[in-house]
């Protein structure tokens, strides 16, 4: 894995958890708006919208650079639209990055010829 691909996956991983948190907070703010006089939906909606747009941009970049199959690319997008999906995406991306590092070290040390 080259440095640009690793950076793209890292960016996607770093934005996935905050995007999930903002989604959950937006749901809480929506409930509070309907049950109390507290209305933070405009602010939280904007924060979540910015984080979601960043997620989608980073997802497209990672998909393009990592050459994911269609199923994996769609999985990461579907995880972005589920309220807690960003947490699962972060965990899977961390695992992918660790696997890539292990494979890179093995290639460098001559253990595998891939």
Wavefront OBJ file of the C-alpha trace (Angstrom):
o trace
v 0.000 0.000 0.000
v 1.433 3.356 -0.968
v 1.442 6.419 1.287
v -1.439 8.154 -0.525
v -3.704 5.136 -0.133
v -2.776 4.808 3.536
v -3.482 8.522 4.047
v -6.866 8.244 2.333
v -7.866 5.326 4.565
v -6.625 7.175 7.653
v -8.631 10.298 6.795
v -11.771 8.223 6.296
v -11.160 6.422 9.581
v -10.595 9.665 11.478
v -13.822 11.285 10.256
v -16.056 8.209 10.656
v -16.407 8.259 14.466
v -17.107 12.031 14.760
v -19.662 11.697 11.958
v -21.408 8.902 13.887
v -21.367 10.946 17.113
v -22.824 13.970 15.321
v -25.579 11.777 13.844
v -26.519 10.479 17.298
v -26.454 14.001 18.750
v -28.678 15.211 15.911
v -31.206 12.493 16.757
v -31.106 13.519 20.441
v -31.547 17.180 19.494
v -34.512 16.266 17.277
v -36.193 14.437 20.154
v -35.495 17.331 22.540
v -36.926 19.808 20.023
v -40.200 17.900 19.971
v -40.416 17.309 23.718
v -38.981 20.550 25.179
v -38.252 24.135 24.200
v -34.606 23.246 23.475
v -33.814 23.598 19.762
v -30.238 22.821 18.738
v -31.243 21.086 15.512
v -30.062 23.898 13.183
v -26.585 23.933 14.702
v -26.246 20.175 15.088
v -27.686 19.660 11.607
v -25.015 21.891 10.113
v -22.227 20.156 12.056
v -23.480 16.737 11.006
v -23.898 17.879 7.406
v -20.313 19.102 7.185
v -18.984 15.884 8.734
v -21.138 13.758 6.419
v -19.879 15.637 3.343
v -16.300 15.130 4.537
v -17.012 11.430 5.073
v -18.391 11.057 1.549
v -15.445 12.915 -0.004
v -12.925 10.852 1.965
v -14.883 7.678 1.142
v -14.698 8.411 -2.581
v -10.967 9.106 -2.335
v -10.323 5.928 -0.326
v -12.435 3.821 -2.705
v -10.556 5.201 -5.688
v -7.085 4.728 -4.183
v -7.618 1.399 -2.394
v -9.369 -0.148 -5.428
v -12.036 -1.720 -3.238
v -14.493 -4.110 -4.844
v -18.027 -2.772 -5.265
v -19.329 -4.599 -2.180
v -16.753 -3.112 0.186
v -17.229 0.395 -1.192
v -21.004 0.155 -0.814
v -20.595 -1.260 2.709
v -18.627 1.789 3.863
v -21.232 4.110 2.358
v -24.133 2.243 3.972
v -22.320 2.427 7.311
v -22.218 6.213 6.941
v -26.011 6.509 6.780
v -26.681 4.293 9.813
v -26.716 6.086 13.182
v -23.894 4.000 14.702
v -22.364 2.772 11.440
v -19.418 5.154 11.638
v -18.132 3.328 14.695
v -18.145 0.024 12.794
v -16.511 1.678 9.770
v -13.746 3.060 11.992
v -13.082 -0.379 13.472
v -13.008 -2.091 10.052
v -10.743 0.595 8.580
v -8.348 0.265 11.508
v -8.176 -3.486 10.866
v -7.526 -2.929 7.152
v -4.708 -0.503 7.933
v -3.102 -2.949 10.365
v -3.352 -5.780 7.823
v -1.722 -3.572 5.184
v 1.148 -2.707 7.522
v 1.735 -6.381 8.335
v 1.700 -7.307 4.630
v 4.077 -4.460 3.807
v 6.552 -5.563 6.478
v 6.352 -9.165 5.299
v 7.099 -8.084 1.713
v 10.004 -5.917 2.847
v 11.528 -8.745 4.894
v 11.147 -11.180 2.015
v 8.662 -13.450 3.781
v 6.141 -13.205 0.940
v 6.555 -12.255 -2.706
v 3.276 -10.393 -3.143
l 1 2 3 4 5 6 7 8 9 10 11 12 13 14 15 16 17 18 19 20 21 22 23 24 25 26 27 28 29 30 31 32 33 34 35 36 37 38 39 40 41 42 43 44 45 46 47 48 49 50 51 52 53 54 55 56 57 58 59 60 61 62 63 64 65 66 67 68 69 70 71 72 73 74 75 76 77 78 79 80 81 82 83 84 85 86 87 88 89 90 91 92 93 94 95 96 97 98 99 100 101 102 103 104 105 106 107 108 109 110 111 112 113 114
